[in-house]
Amino acid sequence: MSTLPLLALAFGGAAATLLARRWPDASTAIGLAGLVAAFVAASGIVPGDEIPIAGGALVGSAYARLFLQLGAGIGLVLTMAGRLALGPGWPAYLPGALLAGLGAACLGLTVRDTTTAIVATIGGGLAGVLLTVPEPASQRTVAVAARELRAIAVAGSLVIVATAWVARPLGVLVQDPAVFGLAYLGVALGVAMRFGAIPFHLWAARVAEAAPEIALPVLMAWGPAVLAVVGLAWVDGSIAPVLPVAGELPAERALIIGVGVSSMILGAIAAWIQDDLEHVVGYTIMQDAGVVVLAFAALDPGVWAPSRTWVLCLLAARTAFAAWAMAIDARFGTRRVPDLGGWARRSPVLAIALAAIAIASVGWPGLAAFEARASIITQSVDEPLAALILLGAVLPLLYYARLFAIGIARPSRASAAAADDRLRRPSLPPPRRIPSGPLPSPWSLRTWGSWDALTRSIRLLRGLRPLPDVAAAALEVNRSLLVGILVLVLSSTAGVVSAGGFGLAAAAAEPAPQVPGTGEEPGPGSSPGPIGSPEIPGASGGPATPGGGPGESPGGSSRSPGPSGS
């Protein structure tokens, strides 16, 4: 039952936040409280805990718990940073979209049925479309939202049709490699399209132009990441076991490798030459998504743990980068990179944050993120091409170096006019005259409902009377510094995830949960999979899969891990 509280809090909080959107402060407060509650609920998920629902089951796992903890925690800090930096004009739908996405991610990562998991991830992506239509809506923002909807619909349809095609009884078609090759290709390309990987990046580029920077990771990273985890589990459970019959699928794998490598290389180059920060953020997400697409080309159980490790590193690093871009825009009043000369001189806090983001996204040998990316590349591509692609993994240093070079250059007009990172003491507000008259009773509910009445009626609290005004003034004069500190928290979190902290290695390598009571009792090391996985004649005698990833049980029967092999 450990996943039910999170589902209730996430979907209930999302509904309450969106219903209260007419009252922005109340909506934000509900969203923040919902994210805190969701983090606590995610921390209570018990790996292996099963909840039977409608003939299926929700199964908790360590990976799902870590994914949801990071989602709620990072979303909470992102919301606070956005509200402080952007003020009343911030995207008020963000907390609701984050909570709805958390609920969808919980379903996608814990439900045992592949189709249900895919539908859940698509539903979570639809909630994010709200972020592309700020109020008041314009023709341009509506057109961008339509592009986002179209991409979600096409990608989701590809994945659903592909998984359903293989799940049905195939009869004599089981000996035809094209059946499995097309299904495999449909899932991989659907995930690539959902991420906006090159050459499916046109819709993502338009979204990056219209949506605020703070919304880009929600639209282009978090939702697609859940779909990628579900898709990888399905490929490992339904396609990899039939390779002795279906063949090595060389043409399909070559196409997927082409998409992945193109996204990695061209995405980094595009981010390097862009002059708008929102485009830089968007192309960096596409670049890292290329590594996820490459994981589909491996068709090897050994890529199971590295791919899930890289997904979480991608999410943490790119969310922090989007928050950094938002903070830069709010501080200096421009998104154009050439106009940001001297930004690092004015804000050392943001400079440290960008350095942490660069380390988290590029890394070095020994860091979990670097090793995961290298493992995916070497298992997906043969030498010597793999070595060249590994060299291309350091291409992000190009755009980070450009940003730092501009940051230490001569201050531009925008940088010179912006506030620096010094802590400022607010000027005390003029004392307010306490009205004469009888003091209210300290035992009255009306007294406790008013700060002025409370501090008047209780002598010990009279010195605290100006506290709200002083706190508001201090927040206003140090707003930029507080936003920078929150961005530094996000970048530090990305660095910890990149180093393998928070138990990432153990969670990513976790095998699928053991769930009895679904027909036959699974033996030691076996893992239940999605309903309707194909039974392939002659494929049951293959070698057992190494521990820690999905594959065959020791008894030799091919069993898929399902999307909850998380």
C-alpha positions in Angstrom: 0.0 0.0 0.0 3.0 2.3 0.1 2.4 3.8 -3.4 -1.2 4.8 -2.7 -0.5 7.9 -0.5 1.8 9.3 -3.2 -0.9 8.8 -5.9 -3.6 10.4 -3.8 -1.4 13.4 -2.8 0.0 14.0 -6.3 -3.3 13.8 -8.2 -5.3 15.5 -5.4 -2.7 18.3 -5.0 -2.6 18.8 -8.7 -6.3 19.2 -8.9 -6.5 21.5 -5.9 -3.7 23.7 -7.3 -5.3 24.1 -10.7 -8.7 24.7 -9.2 -7.3 27.5 -7.0 -5.5 29.2 -9.9 -7.8 32.3 -9.6 -6.0 33.0 -6.3 -2.3 32.8 -7.2 -0.9 32.9 -3.7 -3.2 30.2 -2.5 -2.5 28.1 -5.5 1.2 28.4 -5.0 0.9 27.6 -1.3 -1.2 24.5 -2.1 1.4 23.4 -4.7 4.3 23.8 -2.4 2.5 21.9 0.4 1.6 19.2 -2.1 5.3 18.8 -3.2 6.4 18.5 0.4 3.8 15.9 1.1 4.7 14.0 -2.1 8.3 13.9 -1.1 7.4 12.4 2.3 5.1 9.9 0.6 7.7 8.9 -1.9 10.2 8.3 0.9 7.7 5.8 2.3 7.6 3.6 -0.8 8.6 0.0 0.2 10.5 -2.0 -2.6 8.5 -5.1 -3.5 5.3 -3.8 -1.9 2.4 -5.0 -4.1 -1.1 -3.4 -4.4 -3.5 -5.5 -6.5 -5.7 -3.2 -8.6 -8.2 -4.2 -11.3 -6.5 -7.5 -12.1 -3.1 -5.9 -12.2 -0.7 -4.7 -9.5 1.3 -1.7 -8.4 4.8 -2.8 -7.2 7.1 -0.5 -5.3 10.8 -0.4 -6.1 13.9 1.4 -4.9 14.3 3.1 -8.3 10.8 4.3 -8.3 11.3 5.7 -4.8 14.5 7.5 -5.7 13.0 8.9 -9.0 9.9 10.2 -7.2 12.0 11.6 -4.3 14.2 13.5 -6.7 11.1 14.7 -8.7 9.3 16.1 -5.7 12.4 17.6 -4.1 13.8 19.2 -7.2 10.3 20.3 -8.2 9.9 22.0 -4.8 13.1 24.0 -5.1 12.4 24.8 -8.7 8.9 26.2 -7.8 10.4 28.4 -5.0 13.1 29.7 -7.3 10.6 30.4 -10.1 8.2 32.2 -7.8 11.0 34.4 -6.3 12.7 35.2 -9.6 9.7 35.8 -11.8 7.2 37.3 -9.3 3.6 37.5 -10.2 4.3 36.7 -13.9 5.7 33.3 -13.2 4.1 30.2 -14.8 1.4 29.5 -12.2 0.6 26.1 -13.6 4.0 24.8 -12.7 3.2 23.2 -9.3 0.1 21.5 -10.7 1.9 20.2 -13.7 4.7 18.9 -11.5 2.3 17.1 -9.1 0.4 15.6 -12.0 3.6 14.4 -13.6 4.7 12.8 -10.3 1.4 10.9 -10.1 1.8 9.7 -13.7 5.5 8.8 -13.0 4.4 6.8 -10.0 1.9 4.8 -12.1 4.4 4.4 -15.0 7.2 3.1 -12.8 5.1 0.8 -10.6 2.3 -0.7 -12.6 3.0 -4.1 -14.1 1.0 -3.7 -17.3 3.0 -2.1 -20.1 0.0 -0.4 -21.9 -1.2 1.1 -18.6 2.3 2.4 -17.9 2.5 4.0 -21.3 -0.9 5.6 -21.1 0.0 7.0 -17.6 3.1 8.7 -19.0 1.2 10.2 -21.9 -1.3 11.6 -19.4 1.4 13.2 -17.4 2.8 14.8 -20.5 -0.6 16.3 -21.3 -0.6 18.1 -17.9 2.7 19.8 -18.9 1.1 21.3 -22.0 -0.6 23.8 -19.7 2.8 25.4 -19.2 3.0 26.4 -22.9 -0.2 28.5 -22.7 0.3 31.3 -20.2 -2.6 33.6 -19.4 -3.7 35.5 -21.4 -3.2 33.0 -24.2 -2.1 34.2 -27.7 -2.3 32.6 -31.1 1.4 31.9 -30.9 1.3 30.1 -27.6 -1.8 28.1 -28.7 0.1 27.0 -31.8 3.1 25.9 -29.7 0.8 23.9 -27.4 -0.8 22.2 -30.4 2.7 21.2 -31.5 3.4 19.7 -28.1 0.1 17.9 -28.1 0.8 16.5 -31.6 4.3 15.2 -30.6 2.9 13.5 -27.5 0.0 11.9 -29.5 2.3 10.6 -32.3 5.0 9.3 -29.9 2.5 7.7 -27.6 0.6 6.1 -30.5 3.8 4.6 -31.8 4.8 3.1 -28.5 1.3 1.8 -27.7 0.8 0.2 -31.2 4.2 -1.4 -31.1 3.8 -3.0 -27.6 0.3 -4.1 -28.4 1.4 -5.7 -31.7 4.0 -7.9 -30.0 1.7 -8.7 -27.0 -1.0 -10.3 -29.2 -0.9 -13.9 -30.4 1.4 -13.9 -33.4 0.9 -17.4 -34.8 3.0 -18.1 -37.8 4.3 -14.5 -37.9 6.5 -15.4 -34.9 9.3 -16.5 -37.3 9.3 -13.2 -39.2 12.0 -10.9 -37.8 10.1 -7.9 -39.3 7.4 -8.2 -36.7 9.8 -7.7 -33.8 12.0 -5.3 -35.7 9.2 -2.9 -36.5 7.8 -3.1 -33.0 11.3 -2.5 -31.5 11.8 0.4 -33.9 8.4 1.9 -33.1 9.1 2.0 -29.3 12.6 3.5 -29.8 11.6 6.1 -32.2 8.5 7.0 -30.1 10.8 7.7 -27.1 13.2 9.7 -29.4 10.3 11.8 -30.7 9.0 12.4 -27.2 12.4 13.7 -26.1 12.7 15.9 -29.3 15.8 14.1 -30.3 17.3 15.0 -33.7 15.7 14.8 -36.4 12.4 15.1 -34.4 13.5 18.3 -32.8 11.4 21.0 -34.7 8.5 20.9 -32.2 10.9 21.0 -29.3 12.7 24.1 -30.7 9.3 25.9 -31.0 8.4 24.9 -27.5 11.8 26.3 -26.2 11.0 29.6 -27.9 7.5 30.0 -26.3 7.7 28.3 -22.9 9.6 29.8 -20.0 13.0 28.3 -19.2 11.7 26.9 -15.9 9.1 24.8 -17.7 11.5 23.2 -20.3 12.6 20.3 -18.1 9.0 19.4 -17.3 8.0 19.4 -21.0 11.2 17.9 -22.5 12.8 15.8 -19.8 10.7 14.4 -16.9 7.8 13.0 -18.8 9.8 11.5 -21.7 12.2 10.0 -19.1 9.5 7.9 -17.6 8.4 6.7 -21.1 12.1 5.8 -21.7 12.3 3.7 -18.6 9.1 1.9 -19.5 10.3 1.4 -23.1 13.7 0.0 -22.0 12.0 -2.4 -19.7 9.7 -3.6 -22.5 12.6 -4.0 -25.0 14.7 -5.9 -22.5 11.7 -8.2 -21.7 10.0 -8.6 -25.0 12.6 -8.1 -27.8 16.0 -9.2 -26.3 14.8 -12.7 -25.4 13.6 -13.4 -29.0 16.9 -12.4 -30.7 17.8 -16.0 -31.3 14.7 -16.3 -33.5 14.3 -12.7 -34.8 18.0 -12.1 -35.6 20.2 -9.2 -34.5 18.0 -6.6 -36.2 21.0 -4.8 -37.8 19.0 -2.3 -39.9 16.8 -1.2 -37.0 19.7 -0.9 -34.6 21.7 1.2 -37.2 18.8 3.6 -37.6 18.4 4.0 -33.8 22.2 4.5 -33.4 22.0 7.2 -36.1 19.3 9.1 -34.2 21.2 8.8 -30.9 24.6 9.9 -32.3 23.1 12.7 -34.3 21.4 14.0 -31.1 24.5 13.8 -29.1 26.8 15.5 -31.6 24.5 18.0 -33.3 22.7 18.9 -30.1 25.9 20.0 -28.4 27.0 22.0 -31.5 23.6 23.6 -31.8 23.7 24.6 -28.1 27.2 26.1 -28.6 26.1 28.4 -31.5 22.8 29.5 -30.1 22.4 33.1 -28.8 19.2 32.6 -26.8 19.5 30.8 -23.4 16.2 29.0 -23.9 17.5 27.4 -27.1 20.7 26.5 -25.3 18.8 24.7 -22.6 16.5 22.9 -25.1 19.4 21.6 -27.2 21.3 20.4 -24.2 18.3 18.3 -23.3 18.2 16.9 -26.8 21.9 16.1 -26.6 21.6 14.1 -23.4 18.5 12.4 -24.7 20.7 11.0 -27.5 22.4 8.8 -24.9 19.0 7.4 -23.8 18.2 6.6 -27.5 21.5 4.8 -27.8 20.6 2.6 -24.9 17.7 1.2 -27.0 20.3 0.0 -29.6 22.3 -2.1 -27.2 19.7 -5.0 -26.8 21.9 -6.2 -24.0 20.8 -6.7 -20.3 24.1 -5.1 -19.3 22.8 -1.6 -20.4 19.9 -1.9 -17.9 21.6 -0.2 -14.9 23.6 2.4 -16.8 20.6 3.6 -18.8 18.5 4.1 -15.7 21.5 5.8 -14.0 21.9 8.2 -16.9 18.2 9.1 -16.9 18.4 10.4 -13.4 21.6 12.3 -14.1 20.1 13.9 -17.1 17.0 15.0 -15.2 18.9 16.5 -12.3 21.5 18.3 -14.4 19.2 19.7 -17.0 16.6 20.9 -14.5 19.4 22.8 -12.7 20.6 24.2 -16.0 17.1 25.4 -16.8 16.8 27.0 -13.4 20.2 28.7 -13.9 19.0 30.2 -17.3 15.8 31.4 -15.6 17.8 33.1 -12.8 20.1 34.7 -15.3 17.2 36.1 -17.3 15.5 37.4 -14.1 18.7 39.0 -12.8 20.0 40.7 -16.0 16.8 41.2 -17.9 17.9 39.4 -21.1 18.1 35.9 -22.5 20.7 36.7 -25.2 24.1 35.3 -24.5 26.1 38.1 -26.2 24.4 40.6 -23.9 25.5 38.9 -20.7 29.1 40.1 -20.6 30.5 40.1 -17.1 27.6 38.1 -15.6 30.0 35.9 -13.6 31.6 39.0 -12.0 28.2 40.2 -10.8 27.0 36.8 -9.5 29.7 34.5 -8.3 26.9 32.3 -6.8 25.5 31.6 -10.3 29.0 31.1 -11.6 29.6 28.3 -9.0 26.3 26.8 -9.9 27.1 26.7 -13.6 30.5 25.0 -12.8 28.6 22.4 -10.7 26.2 21.8 -13.6 29.1 21.4 -16.1 30.8 18.8 -13.8 27.5 16.9 -13.3 26.7 16.8 -17.1 30.2 16.1 -18.4 32.0 14.5 -15.5 35.2 12.5 -15.6 36.1 8.8 -15.3 34.9 7.4 -12.0 31.7 9.5 -11.7 28.5 7.5 -12.1 27.2 9.7 -14.9 30.4 9.5 -16.9 30.7 5.7 -16.5 27.0 5.2 -17.3 27.3 7.2 -20.5 30.5 5.4 -21.5 28.9 2.0 -20.8 25.9 2.8 -22.9 28.0 3.9 -25.8 30.4 1.0 -25.8 27.6 -1.6 -25.5 25.6 0.1 -28.3 28.3 0.9 -30.9 31.4 -1.2 -32.0 34.9 0.1 -32.0 36.4 2.3 -33.4 33.2 4.3 -33.7 32.5 4.0 -30.0 35.8 5.7 -29.1 34.9 8.7 -31.4 31.5 9.0 -29.9 33.1 8.9 -26.4 35.2 11.9 -27.5 32.1 13.6 -28.6 30.7 13.3 -25.1 32.9 16.2 -24.0 31.4 18.5 -26.6 29.2 20.2 -23.9 32.4 21.9 -22.7 32.1 24.1 -25.8 29.0 25.9 -24.7 30.0 25.9 -21.0 33.3 27.5 -22.0 31.5 30.1 -24.1 29.2 31.0 -21.2 32.1 31.3 -18.8 34.2 33.3 -21.3 31.3 35.8 -21.7 30.8 35.8 -17.9 34.4 37.0 -17.1 34.5 39.5 -20.0 33.9 43.2 -19.7 30.5 43.9 -18.1 27.8 44.7 -20.6 25.1 47.3 -19.9 22.7 44.7 -18.6 25.3 43.3 -16.2 26.4 46.6 -15.0 22.8 47.6 -14.1 22.1 44.3 -12.3 22.5 43.9 -8.5 25.5 41.8 -7.3 25.4 39.0 -4.8 26.1 41.0 -1.6 23.8 40.5 1.3 21.8 43.6 1.8 20.2 44.9 5.0 16.7 46.2 4.5 15.7 49.6 5.7 13.4 49.4 8.6 9.8 50.4 7.9 8.5 53.4 9.8 6.9 52.3 13.1 3.1 52.0 12.9 1.1 53.8 15.5 -0.8 51.4 17.8 -4.4 52.6 17.8 -5.8 53.5 21.2 -8.7 51.7 22.8 -9.2 48.6 24.8 -6.9 45.7 24.1 -8.5 42.6 22.6 -8.5 39.5 24.8 -5.6 37.1 24.1 -8.1 34.2 24.4 -10.2 35.4 21.5 -10.0 33.6 18.1 -10.2 37.0 16.5 -7.0 38.0 18.2 -5.0 35.1 16.9 -6.3 35.7 13.4 -4.6 39.1 13.2 -0.9 39.7 13.7 -1.5 43.3 14.8 -4.2 42.3 17.3 -2.0 39.4 18.6 1.1 41.6 19.2 -1.0 44.3 20.9 -2.8 42.0 23.3 0.3 39.9 24.4 3.0 42.1 25.9 5.8 39.7 25.2 5.1 39.8 21.5 4.9 43.6 21.1 8.6 43.8 20.0 7.8 41.4 17.1 5.2 43.7 15.6 7.3 45.0 12.7 8.6 41.5 11.9 6.4 40.8 8.8 7.4 44.1 7.3 11.1 43.6 7.9 11.0 40.1 6.5 9.2 41.3 3.4 11.7 44.1 2.9 14.6 41.7 3.4 13.2 39.3 0.9 12.8 42.0 -1.7 16.3 43.5 -1.5 17.9 40.0 -1.4 15.6 38.3 -3.9 18.4 37.7 -6.5 20.8 36.3 -4.0 18.1 33.9 -2.7 17.3 32.7 -6.2 21.0 32.1 -6.8 21.2 30.0 -3.6 18.3 27.9 -4.7 19.9 27.3 -8.1 23.1 26.4 -6.3 21.0 23.8 -4.3 19.7 22.3 -7.6 23.2 22.2 -9.1 24.6 20.6 -6.0 21.9 18.0 -6.1 22.8 17.3 -9.8 26.4 16.9 -8.7 25.5 14.4 -6.0 23.4 12.4 -8.4 26.2 12.5 -11.0 28.6 11.1 -8.4 26.2 8.2 -7.6 24.9 9.6 -4.4 21.5 8.9 -2.8 21.9 5.2 -3.4 21.7 5.6 -7.2 23.9 2.7 -8.1 21.9 0.2 -6.0 18.6 1.5 -7.2 19.5 1.5 -10.9 20.8 -2.0 -10.7 17.8 -3.3 -8.8 16.2 -6.3 -10.5 12.4 -6.3 -11.1 10.3 -6.8 -8.0 9.4 -10.4 -7.0 5.6 -10.6 -7.1 3.9 -13.8 -6.2 0.2 -14.6 -6.8 0.0 -13.8 -10.6 -0.5 -17.3 -11.9 2.6 -19.3 -11.3 4.8 -18.6 -8.3 8.0 -17.1 -9.6 11.2 -18.8 -8.6 14.3 -17.1 -7.1 15.6 -14.5 -9.4 12.6 -14.5 -11.7 10.7 -11.3 -12.5 7.2 -10.7 -13.5 6.5 -8.8 -16.7 3.8 -7.1 -18.7 0.7 -9.1 -19.4 0.7 -10.7 -22.8 4.5 -10.9 -23.4 5.0 -13.2 -26.4 6.0 -16.8 -25.9 8.6 -17.6 -28.5 9.1 -21.2 -29.5 12.8 -22.1 -29.3 13.7 -19.0 -27.4 13.3 -20.4 -23.9 16.6 -22.2 -23.9 18.8 -19.1 -24.1 21.3 -18.3 -21.4 20.1 -16.7 -18.2 20.4 -13.0 -17.9 23.1 -11.6 -15.5 21.7 -10.4 -12.2 20.5 -6.9 -11.7 18.7 -6.6 -15.0 15.6 -8.0 -16.6 15.8 -11.3 -18.4 15.1 -15.0 -18.0 14.6 -16.8 -14.8 17.0 -19.6 -13.9 14.4 -22.1 -15.0 14.8 -20.8 -18.6 11.4 -19.2 -19.2 11.5 -15.8 -20.6 9.8 -13.3 -18.3 9.7 -9.6 -18.9 10.5 -7.2 -16.1 7.6 -4.9 -17.0 7.8 -1.2 -16.7 8.2 -1.4 -13.0 11.6 -3.0 -13.3 12.4 0.2 -11.9 
